[in-house]
Amino acid sequence: MSGGEPTIGWWSHTRHVAKLLVRDYRLHFILETNGVLIGLDERIAEDIADIASEGSLEVRVSIKGATPETFERITLVDRRYWEAQLEALENLVKAGLKPGDEVYPAIVMSFDREEDIRQLIKRIAAIHPALAQNIDPELVILYPHVRRRLEKIGIMPRKYFKPGEPLPEWMI
């Protein structure tokens, strides 16, 4: 479950869907989240771990940028919430999810310097080494509508894919 930040409706909707799919239908459930609400409320992490204990569930925490400043530029949300994404990883591991298996980070890497990304990975490794070994890199796909949105807010990615064009040289 992804898009529109599914944890916004955790207590009213998303947890019921997760329970139904994991417990009743015995399906594998993947929750993709920016992690902010899980970082701010460890009860959500504990509830997720409870559901995971009865079946197959994983949480992909998509960290929006390697720095608080990038987070704010990408999301238009106050930079103070960037740290909550890392706290989500901590809360999920503390609640009992297996790092690198049931919980793992993704990092939007298109906008930051390599040094900032390395520093973030060190922070993630300090939470648990298996998290840093199972990072899912995210790069912007520069579709026309994505380009327009980014231009509107005044940012452009350093690294990206462009549909219909050969892979960038840095990828080969």
Backbone as ProteinMPNN parsed JSONL, in Angstrom:
{"seq_chain_A": "MSGGEPTIGWWSHTRHVAKLLVRDYRLHFILETNGVLIGLDERIAEDIADIASEGSLEVRVSIKGATPETFERITLVDRRYWEAQLEALENLVKAGLKPGDEVYPAIVMSFDREEDIRQLIKRIAAIHPALAQNIDPELVILYPHVRRRLEKIGIMPRKYFKPGEPLPEWMI", "coords_chain_A": {"N_chain_A": [[0.863, -1.156, 0.0], [0.682, 2.085, -0.967], [1.293, 5.572, -1.581], [-0.15, 8.763, -1.18], [0.385, 8.82, 1.497], [-0.177, 6.335, 3.435], [-0.211, 5.899, 6.239], [-1.537, 7.991, 7.39], [-4.191, 7.376, 7.655], [-4.008, 5.275, 9.499], [-5.185, 4.304, 11.994], [-7.901, 4.421, 11.422], [-8.346, 3.121, 9.001], [-6.156, 1.916, 7.379], [-4.815, 0.026, 9.032], [-6.806, -1.875, 9.362], [-7.116, -2.892, 6.789], [-4.546, -3.989, 6.481], [-4.585, -5.957, 8.528], [-6.674, -7.602, 7.579], [-5.628, -8.52, 5.113], [-3.17, -9.733, 5.888], [-3.683, -11.386, 8.194], [-6.213, -12.686, 7.718], [-6.413, -13.34, 4.929], [-3.904, -14.25, 4.482], [-1.916, -13.023, 2.939], [0.981, -11.385, 1.563], [1.903, -8.311, 2.779], [2.886, -5.102, 1.912], [3.835, -2.115, 3.215], [4.314, 1.074, 2.2], [5.802, 3.987, 3.205], [6.432, 7.377, 4.293], [7.22, 7.429, 6.823], [6.983, 9.378, 8.801], [4.749, 9.684, 10.603], [4.924, 7.254, 11.987], [7.338, 7.611, 13.193], [6.7, 9.674, 14.91], [4.791, 8.557, 16.548], [5.091, 5.893, 18.36], [3.302, 3.893, 18.904], [2.049, 3.153, 16.558], [4.079, 1.752, 15.246], [4.319, -0.401, 17.025], [1.809, -1.579, 16.691], [1.938, -2.309, 13.992], [4.001, -4.208, 14.16], [2.695, -6.112, 15.7], [0.732, -7.024, 13.915], [2.432, -8.017, 11.934], [3.521, -10.17, 13.284], [1.72, -12.158, 12.947], [1.742, -12.971, 10.355], [2.79, -12.177, 7.051], [4.448, -9.302, 6.545], [5.857, -6.262, 5.492], [7.693, -3.198, 5.852], [8.443, -0.416, 4.057], [10.331, 2.282, 4.396], [10.379, 5.303, 3.049], [12.72, 7.602, 2.716], [12.766, 10.938, 2.342], [15.017, 12.489, 0.929], [18.448, 13.281, 1.779], [19.032, 15.123, 3.698], [17.654, 17.412, 6.153], [17.041, 19.847, 4.895], [16.782, 19.183, 2.177], [14.619, 17.445, 2.362], [12.591, 19.271, 3.106], [12.544, 20.89, 0.801], [11.739, 19.033, -1.158], [9.291, 17.947, -0.208], [7.826, 20.075, 0.741], [7.232, 20.292, 3.371], [7.797, 21.146, 6.766], [11.195, 21.098, 7.74], [11.823, 20.004, 10.207], [10.513, 17.627, 10.492], [11.91, 15.725, 9.13], [13.697, 14.172, 10.639], [11.954, 12.452, 11.924], [11.514, 10.415, 10.132], [13.767, 8.764, 10.37], [13.446, 8.098, 13.015], [11.21, 6.527, 12.741], [12.263, 4.188, 11.59], [13.826, 3.357, 13.788], [11.767, 2.982, 15.727], [10.267, 0.923, 14.536], [12.111, -1.197, 14.424], [12.658, -1.45, 17.153], [10.141, -2.261, 17.964], [10.089, -4.81, 17.045], [10.237, -5.638, 14.37], [12.065, -7.274, 11.788], [15.138, -6.02, 10.852], [16.038, -5.056, 7.577], [14.627, -7.077, 6.467], [11.826, -7.279, 7.308], [11.556, -4.602, 7.69], [12.864, -1.844, 5.991], [14.911, 0.786, 4.633], [14.258, 3.202, 2.072], [15.819, 5.564, -0.022], [15.459, 8.734, -1.312], [17.526, 9.747, -3.7], [18.104, 11.641, -5.604], [18.488, 14.396, -5.293], [20.534, 15.14, -3.596], [23.958, 15.722, -2.493], [26.647, 13.386, -2.872], [28.168, 13.009, -0.549], [26.391, 13.817, 1.478], [24.499, 11.796, 1.26], [26.068, 9.578, 1.961], [26.534, 10.232, 4.664], [23.932, 10.054, 5.688], [23.479, 7.304, 5.323], [25.318, 6.285, 7.152], [24.077, 7.141, 9.506], [21.774, 5.599, 9.382], [22.902, 3.039, 9.536], [23.765, 3.135, 12.159], [21.407, 2.823, 13.511], [20.665, 0.196, 12.855], [22.795, -2.203, 11.489], [21.87, -3.936, 9.422], [19.88, -2.497, 8.203], [21.244, -0.522, 6.764], [22.449, -2.102, 4.917], [20.467, -2.84, 3.262], [19.291, -0.889, 1.617], [16.999, 0.738, -0.439], [17.454, 2.383, -3.281], [16.08, 5.428, -4.528], [15.33, 7.127, -7.448], [14.507, 10.053, -9.262], [12.102, 9.907, -11.819], [11.924, 11.636, -14.605], [9.326, 12.49, -15.773], [7.158, 14.427, -17.939], [5.086, 15.706, -16.367], [6.191, 15.524, -13.829], [8.529, 17.019, -14.087], [7.352, 19.541, -14.533], [6.103, 19.975, -12.04], [8.337, 20.024, -10.315], [9.752, 22.193, -11.387], [7.925, 24.184, -10.8], [8.088, 24.361, -8.011], [10.657, 25.069, -7.818], [12.971, 23.388, -7.869], [15.394, 21.057, -9.129], [16.379, 17.757, -9.99], [19.624, 16.307, -9.306], [20.413, 13.869, -10.262], [18.71, 11.678, -12.402], [16.207, 9.779, -14.221], [15.153, 9.859, -17.577], [12.29, 9.364, -19.343], [12.216, 7.428, -22.333], [14.743, 8.093, -23.205], [18.25, 7.205, -23.552], [19.988, 5.43, -20.895], [21.477, 7.457, -18.362], [24.941, 8.47, -18.472], [26.296, 8.184, -16.027], [25.154, 5.959, -14.952], [25.971, 3.772, -16.307]], "CA_chain_A": [[0.0, 0.0, 0.0], [1.542, 3.242, -1.137], [0.667, 6.75, -2.171], [-1.022, 9.55, -0.313], [0.8, 8.481, 2.862], [-1.19, 5.446, 4.019], [-0.307, 5.896, 7.706], [-2.457, 9.045, 7.842], [-5.415, 6.68, 8.063], [-3.649, 4.005, 10.133], [-6.136, 3.833, 13.005], [-9.269, 4.358, 10.896], [-8.516, 2.34, 7.786], [-5.029, 1.13, 6.873], [-4.545, -1.145, 9.881], [-7.842, -2.879, 9.103], [-6.737, -3.519, 5.52], [-3.369, -4.812, 6.762], [-5.031, -7.146, 9.273], [-7.464, -8.447, 6.689], [-4.765, -9.174, 4.129], [-2.136, -10.541, 6.534], [-4.235, -12.408, 9.096], [-7.333, -13.453, 7.177], [-6.136, -13.858, 3.59], [-2.537, -14.771, 4.508], [-1.166, -12.415, 1.85], [2.129, -10.567, 1.926], [1.5, -6.905, 2.758], [3.991, -4.145, 1.945], [3.416, -0.754, 3.532], [5.309, 2.066, 1.836], [5.487, 5.17, 3.99], [7.556, 8.277, 4.566], [7.608, 7.116, 8.189], [6.876, 10.498, 9.742], [3.794, 9.401, 11.683], [5.46, 6.137, 12.78], [8.391, 8.211, 14.014], [6.097, 10.526, 15.934], [3.893, 7.775, 17.414], [5.603, 4.518, 18.363], [2.19, 2.934, 18.984], [1.804, 2.642, 15.202], [5.107, 0.721, 15.028], [3.952, -1.573, 17.826], [0.644, -2.189, 16.045], [2.445, -2.944, 12.775], [4.725, -5.404, 14.584], [1.692, -7.085, 16.138], [0.153, -7.611, 12.698], [3.501, -8.785, 11.281], [3.762, -11.414, 14.027], [0.718, -13.15, 12.556], [1.787, -13.246, 8.929], [3.876, -11.633, 6.25], [4.295, -7.868, 6.386], [7.095, -5.494, 5.503], [7.528, -1.749, 5.813], [9.472, 0.299, 3.287], [10.324, 3.668, 4.833], [10.975, 6.107, 1.987], [13.285, 8.818, 3.288], [12.709, 11.961, 1.296], [16.196, 13.341, 0.923], [19.5, 12.945, 2.731], [19.168, 16.184, 4.703], [16.393, 18.09, 6.452], [16.791, 20.892, 3.907], [16.271, 18.538, 0.969], [13.271, 16.978, 2.722], [11.684, 20.414, 3.034], [12.427, 21.312, -0.605], [10.997, 18.027, -1.923], [7.946, 17.683, 0.302], [7.2, 21.326, 1.176], [6.887, 20.082, 4.782], [8.846, 21.677, 7.627], [12.371, 20.229, 7.848], [11.931, 19.332, 11.515], [9.907, 16.291, 10.403], [12.845, 14.805, 8.467], [14.233, 13.259, 11.657], [10.921, 11.461, 12.259], [11.668, 9.273, 9.225], [14.754, 7.887, 10.998], [12.817, 7.593, 14.24], [10.314, 5.441, 12.332], [13.087, 2.973, 11.496], [14.139, 2.968, 15.17], [10.554, 2.477, 16.385], [9.875, -0.358, 13.939], [13.076, -2.202, 14.883], [12.404, -1.619, 18.59], [8.873, -2.979, 18.113], [10.312, -6.216, 16.74], [10.375, -5.986, 12.962], [13.428, -7.682, 11.448], [15.783, -5.049, 9.968], [16.491, -5.565, 6.294], [13.683, -8.093, 5.993], [10.476, -6.761, 7.509], [11.628, -3.136, 7.606], [14.059, -1.386, 5.306], [14.777, 2.155, 4.147], [14.51, 3.665, 0.713], [16.299, 6.942, 0.063], [15.394, 9.555, -2.515], [18.918, 10.156, -3.861], [18.235, 12.488, -6.785], [18.682, 15.816, -5.036], [21.591, 15.405, -2.621], [25.362, 15.434, -2.776], [27.034, 12.031, -2.461], [28.617, 13.056, 0.842], [25.201, 13.847, 2.334], [23.912, 10.453, 1.211], [26.931, 8.72, 2.79], [26.282, 10.555, 6.071], [22.636, 9.464, 6.036], [23.648, 5.849, 5.422], [25.97, 6.044, 8.452], [23.042, 7.29, 10.54], [20.906, 4.423, 9.285], [23.682, 1.908, 10.055], [23.797, 3.244, 13.619], [20.14, 2.27, 14.013], [20.919, -1.238, 12.735], [23.6, -2.428, 10.28], [21.106, -4.588, 8.35], [19.122, -1.466, 7.484], [22.152, 0.122, 5.813], [22.803, -3.081, 3.885], [19.262, -3.135, 2.476], [18.698, 0.377, 1.184], [16.376, 0.756, -1.753], [17.645, 3.741, -3.799], [15.016, 5.995, -5.357], [15.728, 8.229, -8.325], [13.389, 10.701, -9.933], [11.839, 9.676, -13.236], [11.558, 12.989, -15.005], [8.183, 12.58, -16.687], [6.808, 15.84, -18.122], [4.336, 16.271, -15.238], [7.114, 15.625, -12.694], [9.377, 18.189, -14.381], [6.566, 20.762, -14.295], [5.925, 20.156, -10.593], [9.615, 20.421, -9.732], [10.03, 23.571, -11.815], [6.994, 25.068, -10.074], [8.584, 24.591, -6.647], [11.997, 25.618, -7.927], [14.086, 22.456, -7.677], [15.613, 20.063, -10.174], [17.257, 16.703, -9.467], [20.997, 16.168, -9.803], [20.424, 12.599, -10.983], [17.345, 11.284, -12.739], [15.951, 9.058, -15.471], [14.24, 10.562, -18.464], [11.639, 8.355, -20.18], [12.46, 7.475, -23.765], [16.135, 8.425, -23.515], [19.2, 6.202, -23.045], [20.39, 5.604, -19.499], [22.539, 8.446, -18.182], [26.294, 7.927, -18.467], [26.709, 7.829, -14.664], [24.556, 4.675, -14.577], [26.524, 2.681, -17.128]], "C_chain_A": [[0.909, 1.217, 0.0], [0.73, 4.399, -1.681], [-0.244, 7.46, -1.191], [-0.752, 9.34, 1.159], [-0.25, 7.65, 3.601], [-1.264, 5.442, 5.542], [-1.182, 7.025, 8.238], [-3.758, 8.41, 8.333], [-5.139, 5.375, 8.783], [-4.746, 3.498, 11.066], [-7.543, 3.677, 12.451], [-9.425, 3.411, 9.717], [-7.358, 1.38, 7.491], [-4.746, -0.098, 7.718], [-5.567, -2.245, 9.655], [-7.571, -3.619, 7.796], [-5.553, -4.452, 5.743], [-3.764, -6.095, 7.504], [-5.773, -8.124, 8.376], [-6.558, -9.218, 5.729], [-3.767, -10.129, 4.772], [-2.731, -11.696, 7.333], [-5.271, -13.3, 8.422], [-7.025, -14.097, 5.829], [-4.734, -14.423, 3.448], [-1.706, -14.279, 3.323], [0.018, -11.627, 2.408], [1.742, -9.103, 1.743], [2.74, -6.03, 2.847], [3.401, -2.757, 2.162], [4.557, 0.173, 3.141], [4.887, 3.397, 2.446], [6.684, 6.102, 4.059], [8.005, 8.135, 6.024], [7.37, 8.203, 9.218], [5.933, 10.165, 10.9], [4.251, 8.244, 12.563], [6.581, 6.648, 13.682], [7.845, 9.053, 15.147], [5.244, 9.754, 16.933], [4.309, 6.308, 17.37], [4.496, 3.468, 18.508], [1.856, 2.357, 17.61], [2.815, 1.543, 14.894], [4.768, -0.548, 15.792], [2.768, -2.311, 17.207], [1.059, -2.916, 14.767], [3.168, -4.243, 13.128], [3.768, -6.498, 15.046], [1.068, -7.788, 14.927], [1.19, -8.493, 12.003], [3.748, -10.115, 11.973], [2.79, -12.522, 13.632], [0.736, -13.468, 11.069], [2.972, -12.58, 8.278], [3.623, -10.149, 5.95], [5.672, -7.235, 6.358], [6.778, -4.015, 5.356], [8.731, -1.152, 5.092], [9.34, 1.779, 3.668], [11.095, 4.487, 3.799], [11.414, 7.455, 2.545], [13.451, 9.839, 2.174], [13.88, 12.924, 1.412], [17.159, 13.014, 2.038], [19.698, 13.99, 3.823], [17.792, 16.785, 4.996], [16.036, 19.161, 5.416], [16.218, 20.305, 2.619], [14.853, 18.029, 1.201], [12.262, 18.109, 2.563], [11.48, 20.871, 1.589], [11.579, 20.333, -1.417], [9.532, 17.978, -1.514], [7.14, 18.935, 0.597], [6.651, 21.217, 2.601], [8.075, 20.561, 5.615], [9.953, 20.65, 7.857], [12.483, 19.503, 9.18], [11.342, 17.921, 11.487], [10.803, 15.276, 9.699], [13.345, 13.75, 9.451], [13.234, 12.153, 12.015], [10.999, 10.242, 11.344], [12.667, 8.263, 9.791], [14.206, 7.297, 12.291], [11.824, 6.477, 13.92], [11.091, 4.135, 12.213], [13.423, 2.448, 12.889], [12.925, 2.34, 15.85], [10.149, 1.111, 15.841], [10.814, -1.484, 14.366], [12.838, -2.496, 16.361], [11.126, -2.426, 18.835], [8.989, -4.448, 17.718], [10.369, -6.594, 15.269], [11.839, -6.273, 12.652], [14.035, -6.692, 10.457], [16.303, -5.702, 8.694], [15.563, -6.591, 5.687], [12.255, -7.556, 6.092], [10.424, -5.232, 7.509], [12.941, -2.771, 6.931], [13.821, 0.032, 4.788], [14.926, 2.242, 2.63], [14.968, 5.107, 0.876], [16.138, 7.605, -1.298], [16.777, 10.185, -2.667], [19.132, 11.161, -4.991], [18.695, 13.906, -6.502], [19.91, 16.146, -4.195], [22.982, 15.108, -3.15], [25.682, 14.029, -2.251], [27.473, 11.992, -0.999], [27.427, 13.077, 1.807], [24.527, 12.478, 2.373], [24.741, 9.493, 2.057], [26.689, 8.972, 4.278], [24.947, 9.971, 6.544], [22.757, 7.957, 6.201], [24.355, 5.479, 6.719], [24.962, 6.154, 9.588], [22.123, 6.08, 10.562], [21.619, 3.194, 9.848], [23.753, 1.935, 11.578], [22.498, 2.744, 14.25], [20.228, 0.755, 13.996], [21.685, -1.471, 11.438], [22.818, -3.055, 9.12], [20.258, -3.584, 7.568], [19.995, -0.825, 6.407], [22.562, -0.816, 4.69], [21.626, -3.391, 2.964], [18.536, -1.87, 2.057], [18.181, 0.24, -0.238], [16.55, 2.176, -2.307], [16.481, 4.176, -4.681], [15.591, 7.15, -6.164], [14.495, 8.768, -9.017], [13.314, 10.221, -11.38], [11.231, 10.975, -13.731], [10.509, 12.987, -16.125], [7.836, 14.058, -16.848], [6.056, 16.446, -16.932], [5.209, 16.406, -13.993], [8.017, 16.844, -12.882], [8.621, 19.485, -14.083], [6.39, 21.021, -12.807], [7.216, 20.641, -9.943], [9.997, 21.843, -10.13], [9.163, 24.563, -11.051], [7.485, 25.364, -8.66], [10.059, 24.997, -6.632], [13.146, 24.679, -7.624], [14.181, 21.524, -8.883], [16.581, 19.022, -9.625], [18.649, 16.753, -10.09], [21.102, 14.923, -10.68], [18.989, 12.16, -11.201], [17.346, 10.409, -13.977], [15.005, 9.918, -16.285], [13.615, 9.523, -19.384], [11.965, 8.555, -21.664], [13.876, 7.839, -24.164], [17.052, 7.327, -22.983], [19.524, 6.464, -21.575], [21.495, 6.651, -19.407], [23.909, 7.768, -18.07], [26.725, 7.461, -17.088], [26.142, 6.49, -14.219], [25.22, 3.491, -15.282], [27.905, 2.315, -16.666]], "O_chain_A": [[1.786, 1.36, 0.852], [-0.382, 4.219, -2.177], [-1.012, 6.829, -0.466], [-1.6, 9.662, 1.99], [-1.104, 8.193, 4.303], [-2.28, 5.024, 6.098], [-1.536, 7.022, 9.417], [-4.348, 8.864, 9.313], [-5.945, 4.449, 8.698], [-5.186, 2.357, 10.927], [-8.313, 2.868, 12.968], [-10.532, 2.941, 9.454], [-7.564, 0.173, 7.37], [-4.463, -1.165, 7.173], [-5.233, -3.426, 9.746], [-7.773, -4.83, 7.709], [-5.551, -5.58, 5.25], [-3.323, -7.186, 7.144], [-5.525, -9.329, 8.414], [-6.709, -10.428, 5.56], [-3.54, -11.223, 4.254], [-2.329, -12.847, 7.166], [-5.215, -14.524, 8.54], [-7.34, -15.267, 5.612], [-4.402, -15.01, 2.419], [-0.895, -15.024, 2.772], [0.038, -11.257, 3.581], [1.302, -8.707, 0.664], [3.556, -6.195, 3.755], [2.571, -2.292, 1.382], [5.653, 0.07, 3.692], [3.771, 3.871, 2.235], [7.824, 5.665, 3.902], [9.049, 8.66, 6.409], [7.546, 7.959, 10.412], [6.297, 10.351, 12.061], [3.993, 8.25, 13.767], [6.749, 6.169, 14.803], [8.448, 9.139, 16.216], [4.997, 10.234, 18.039], [3.93, 5.572, 16.459], [4.73, 2.285, 18.261], [1.43, 1.207, 17.505], [2.448, 0.508, 14.338], [4.913, -1.65, 15.264], [2.737, -3.542, 17.204], [0.581, -4.017, 14.494], [2.971, -5.263, 12.468], [4.012, -7.68, 14.805], [0.902, -9.007, 14.928], [0.868, -9.586, 11.538], [4.142, -11.086, 11.326], [3.014, -13.69, 13.948], [-0.153, -14.158, 10.571], [4.033, -12.438, 8.886], [2.709, -9.797, 5.205], [6.557, -7.629, 7.118], [5.743, -3.631, 4.811], [9.88, -1.365, 5.48], [8.366, 2.439, 3.308], [12.316, 4.374, 3.69], [10.592, 8.332, 2.812], [14.177, 9.624, 1.204], [13.743, 14.033, 1.929], [16.764, 12.536, 3.102], [20.451, 13.763, 4.769], [16.876, 16.677, 4.181], [14.862, 19.355, 5.101], [15.284, 20.859, 2.039], [13.989, 18.168, 0.335], [11.205, 17.927, 1.958], [10.361, 21.204, 1.199], [10.791, 20.75, -2.266], [8.64, 17.969, -2.362], [5.915, 18.878, 0.695], [5.735, 21.943, 2.987], [9.226, 20.397, 5.211], [9.682, 19.481, 8.133], [13.17, 18.486, 9.271], [11.64, 17.108, 12.363], [10.485, 14.087, 9.676], [13.405, 12.566, 9.119], [13.634, 11.044, 12.369], [10.594, 9.149, 11.739], [12.45, 7.054, 9.705], [14.47, 6.14, 12.618], [11.619, 5.58, 14.737], [10.632, 3.092, 12.68], [13.32, 1.249, 13.148], [13.039, 1.287, 16.478], [9.734, 0.238, 16.602], [10.367, -2.597, 14.638], [12.818, -3.656, 16.772], [11.041, -3.184, 19.802], [8.099, -5.244, 18.016], [10.536, -7.771, 14.95], [12.739, -5.615, 13.173], [13.521, -6.529, 9.35], [16.927, -6.762, 8.732], [15.7, -6.938, 4.513], [11.567, -7.4, 5.083], [9.355, -4.645, 7.344], [13.995, -3.317, 7.256], [12.683, 0.431, 4.538], [15.633, 1.45, 2.007], [14.551, 5.792, 1.81], [16.621, 7.096, -2.309], [17.165, 11.045, -1.876], [20.279, 11.491, -5.293], [19.243, 14.56, -7.39], [20.288, 17.313, -4.09], [23.164, 14.358, -4.108], [25.058, 13.553, -1.303], [27.173, 11.031, -0.29], [27.464, 12.417, 2.846], [24.038, 12.058, 3.422], [24.182, 8.679, 2.792], [26.645, 8.028, 5.067], [24.845, 9.459, 7.659], [22.188, 7.394, 7.136], [24.026, 4.46, 7.327], [24.988, 5.356, 10.524], [21.742, 5.595, 11.627], [21.008, 2.395, 10.558], [23.796, 0.884, 12.218], [22.496, 2.293, 15.395], [19.912, 0.097, 14.987], [21.269, -0.984, 10.386], [23.078, -2.737, 7.959], [19.954, -3.808, 6.396], [19.548, -0.609, 5.281], [22.978, -0.364, 3.624], [21.779, -4.128, 1.99], [17.31, -1.792, 2.135], [18.851, -0.305, -1.115], [15.864, 3.091, -1.852], [15.963, 3.393, -5.477], [16.254, 8.036, -5.624], [13.559, 8.028, -9.318], [14.327, 10.139, -12.075], [10.139, 11.358, -13.312], [10.766, 13.416, -17.25], [8.181, 14.866, -15.985], [6.348, 17.571, -16.527], [4.992, 17.308, -13.184], [8.239, 17.609, -11.943], [9.161, 20.405, -13.468], [6.512, 22.16, -12.357], [7.197, 21.557, -9.121], [10.506, 22.608, -9.31], [9.615, 25.652, -10.698], [7.323, 26.479, -8.163], [10.636, 25.238, -5.572], [14.198, 25.125, -7.165], [13.19, 21.245, -9.558], [17.5, 19.36, -8.878], [18.828, 17.178, -11.231], [21.788, 14.922, -11.702], [18.154, 12.255, -10.302], [18.346, 10.309, -14.688], [14.158, 10.622, -15.734], [14.332, 8.862, -20.135], [11.989, 9.675, -22.173], [14.182, 7.89, -25.355], [16.678, 6.598, -22.064], [19.354, 7.577, -21.078], [22.357, 6.721, -20.284], [24.01, 6.625, -17.623], [27.435, 6.463, -16.966], [26.592, 5.933, -13.218], [25.038, 2.342, -14.881], [28.529, 1.419, -17.236]]}, "name": "protein", "num_of_chains": 1, "seq": "MSGGEPTIGWWSHTRHVAKLLVRDYRLHFILETNGVLIGLDERIAEDIADIASEGSLEVRVSIKGATPETFERITLVDRRYWEAQLEALENLVKAGLKPGDEVYPAIVMSFDREEDIRQLIKRIAAIHPALAQNIDPELVILYPHVRRRLEKIGIMPRKYFKPGEPLPEWMI"}
